């Protein structure tokens, strides 16, 4: 079901009148770009063993872990292009209406769409980092023909610069996210169910500080009853097109 005209108009009103609008996105926003979610029916973890992305496993078996990483992530992410939902958020930012996007995704789609105020809560698959010397590499400059890829400076194994199981959230991303949701008066949730912690707590912080919550999801989530003020049910891209038509 696509959002009703009344709901779309109400959501557009909240957006245009917001003092500090923040978006919070998850895997569902990228489904229409051909990137499957990790969990649920047809999700990545139904095809691959998530233990391949455990930090302890990566540290002790980097070659085996990289075989999965190279097939799984770069197969999906490398050629994917942003969809209408990513582009809608980028347009809101360009118009000065959206202050930041907090994303749980590691697919780089928000940057590809043109967003610049992006807080990557779980990192980004575009970058590789050497944990020994700290050198960072764009994945497009590294050959994956020989695994694991190594740092050109010290030959240490390179790690994708996203959060593995067993790792903590990057402190700066965590700090900036809490800062943004604490001052938000309107938050748009797109494509996330709230199951992944601690990211799933961010909308609660926004709500406790008085923010109005707009949720865009194809079905109700853990946020819908407890936090959401306005639920727009449907695919992220389709709902975004409807909102775009009223805002621009």
C-alpha positions in Angstrom: 0.0 0.0 0.0 1.3 3.5 -0.9 0.8 6.4 1.5 -2.6 8.1 1.4 -2.7 11.7 0.1 -3.7 13.0 3.5 -0.7 11.3 5.2 1.6 12.5 2.5 0.4 16.1 2.8 0.7 15.9 6.6 4.3 14.5 6.4 5.3 17.2 3.8 4.0 19.8 6.2 6.1 18.5 9.1 9.2 18.4 6.8 8.8 21.9 5.4 8.2 23.4 8.9 11.0 21.5 10.7 13.6 23.5 12.4 16.1 20.6 12.6 15.2 17.7 10.3 17.2 14.5 10.6 16.8 11.2 8.6 17.6 7.8 9.9 18.0 5.0 7.3 18.5 1.3 7.2 18.8 -1.5 4.7 15.3 -1.1 3.4 16.1 2.2 1.7 18.5 0.4 -0.6 16.3 -2.5 -1.6 15.1 -0.7 -4.7 18.7 -0.2 -5.7 19.1 -4.0 -5.9 20.8 -4.4 -2.5 19.1 -7.0 -0.3 18.7 -6.5 3.4 20.8 -8.6 5.7 18.0 -10.0 7.7 14.6 -11.5 6.8 13.3 -13.4 3.9 15.8 -13.3 1.0 18.3 -11.4 3.2 22.1 -11.8 2.9 22.4 -13.9 6.0 20.1 -16.5 4.5 22.9 -17.1 1.9 26.1 -16.4 3.8 27.4 -17.2 7.2 27.4 -14.0 9.3 30.4 -15.4 11.3 32.5 -14.6 8.3 32.2 -11.0 9.4 33.1 -11.6 13.1 36.1 -9.5 14.0 37.8 -12.5 15.7 37.3 -14.7 12.7 38.6 -12.0 10.4 41.7 -11.5 12.5 42.5 -15.2 12.5 41.3 -16.1 9.0 41.6 -13.0 6.9 41.8 -14.9 3.6 38.7 -16.9 4.2 36.8 -13.9 5.5 37.8 -11.8 2.5 36.5 -14.5 0.1 33.1 -13.9 1.5 33.5 -10.1 1.7 34.6 -9.8 -1.9 31.7 -11.9 -3.2 29.1 -10.6 -0.9 29.6 -6.9 -0.6 31.3 -5.8 -3.7 29.1 -8.0 -5.8 26.1 -6.0 -4.5 27.5 -2.6 -3.9 30.0 -1.8 -6.6 27.5 -1.2 -9.5 24.4 -0.2 -7.5 23.0 3.2 -8.1 20.9 5.4 -5.7 17.1 5.2 -6.0 14.4 7.8 -5.6 14.6 7.7 -1.8 18.3 8.4 -1.6 17.9 11.2 -4.2 15.0 12.7 -2.2 17.1 13.0 0.9 19.9 14.5 -1.0 17.5 17.1 -2.5 16.2 17.9 0.9 19.8 18.6 2.0 20.6 20.8 -1.0 17.4 22.8 -0.3 18.6 23.4 3.3 15.7 21.4 4.8 17.6 18.3 6.0 20.4 18.7 8.4 21.9 15.2 8.4 21.4 11.6 7.4 22.3 8.9 10.0 22.6 5.6 8.2 23.2 2.1 9.3 24.1 1.2 5.7 27.6 0.6 4.5 26.7 0.8 0.7 27.8 4.4 0.0 24.4 5.1 -1.7 23.8 8.4 0.2 27.1 9.8 -1.0 26.4 8.6 -4.5 23.0 10.4 -4.4 24.7 13.7 -3.5 24.2 13.8 0.3 27.1 15.2 2.2 26.0 15.5 5.8 26.1 11.7 6.3 26.9 10.0 9.6 27.8 6.5 8.8 27.0 4.6 12.0 28.4 1.3 10.8 31.1 2.6 8.5 31.4 2.3 4.7 32.4 -0.6 2.4 34.0 1.9 0.0 37.0 2.2 2.2 39.7 -0.2 3.4 41.9 0.6 6.4 45.2 -0.7 7.6 44.9 -1.3 11.3 48.7 -1.2 11.7 49.5 2.2 10.2 46.0 3.7 9.7 46.4 4.2 5.9 43.0 4.3 4.1 42.3 3.1 0.6 39.4 3.5 -1.8 38.3 0.0 -2.7 38.3 1.0 -6.4 42.1 1.4 -6.3 42.7 -2.1 -4.8 42.8 -5.3 -6.7 40.8 -8.1 -5.1 42.4 -10.8 -7.4 44.7 -11.8 -4.6 43.2 -12.1 -1.2 43.6 -10.7 1.4 44.5 -7.3 0.1 47.5 -5.7 1.9 48.7 -2.3 2.8 51.3 -0.9 0.3 53.2 0.7 3.3 53.7 -2.2 5.7 52.0 -5.2 3.9 49.5 -5.7 6.8 46.1 -7.1 5.9 43.5 -4.4 5.0 40.1 -4.5 6.7 36.9 -3.0 5.2 36.2 0.2 7.1 32.8 -0.9 8.5 31.8 -2.4 11.8 32.2 -6.2 12.1 30.4 -8.3 14.6 32.2 -7.9 17.9 33.4 -4.3 17.2 32.1 -1.2 18.7 30.5 1.8 16.9 33.1 4.3 15.8 33.1 6.9 18.7 32.8 10.0 16.4 29.8 8.5 14.6 28.2 7.6 17.9 28.8 11.0 19.3 27.5 12.9 16.2 24.4 10.7 16.0 23.3 11.3 19.5 24.1 15.0 19.1 21.9 15.2 16.0 18.9 13.2 17.3 19.0 15.2 20.6 18.3 18.5 18.8 16.0 17.1 16.0 12.4 18.3 16.0 11.4 16.0 13.1 13.0 12.7 12.3 12.3 10.6 9.1 12.9 6.9 9.6 13.3 5.0 6.3 13.9 1.3 5.8 14.8 0.2 9.3 13.0 -1.9 11.8 14.9 -1.0 14.9 16.2 -4.5 15.5 19.9 -3.6 15.4 21.4 -2.1 18.5 22.6 0.4 19.6 21.5 2.1 16.4 17.8 1.2 17.1 17.9 3.5 20.2 18.5 6.7 18.3 14.8 7.3 17.4 13.9 6.9 21.1 16.4 9.6 22.0 14.8 11.9 19.4 11.3 11.2 20.6 12.3 11.8 24.3 13.5 15.2 23.2 10.2 16.1 21.6 10.8 15.2 18.0 8.0 14.2 15.7 8.7 10.8 14.0 7.8 10.1 10.3 8.3 6.5 9.4 8.5 5.1 5.9 8.5 1.3 5.8 6.8 -1.4 3.7 5.3 -2.9 6.9 5.0 -1.9 10.5 8.2 -2.1 12.6 9.1 -2.0 16.3 9.0 1.8 16.0 5.5 2.0 14.6 3.4 1.6 17.7 5.8 2.9 20.3 7.4 6.0 18.6 6.0 6.8 15.2 3.7 9.8 14.8 3.0 9.4 11.1 3.4 6.0 9.4 3.7 6.0 5.6 3.4 2.4 4.5 5.1 1.5 1.2 8.4 1.2 -0.6 10.9 3.9 0.2 11.3 5.1 -3.4 7.6 5.3 -4.1 6.8 7.2 -0.9 9.7 9.6 -1.5 8.4 10.4 -5.0 5.0 11.3 -3.5 6.6 13.5 -0.9 8.8 15.1 -3.5 5.8 16.0 -5.6 4.3 18.0 -2.7 7.6 19.6 -1.5 9.2 20.7 -4.8 
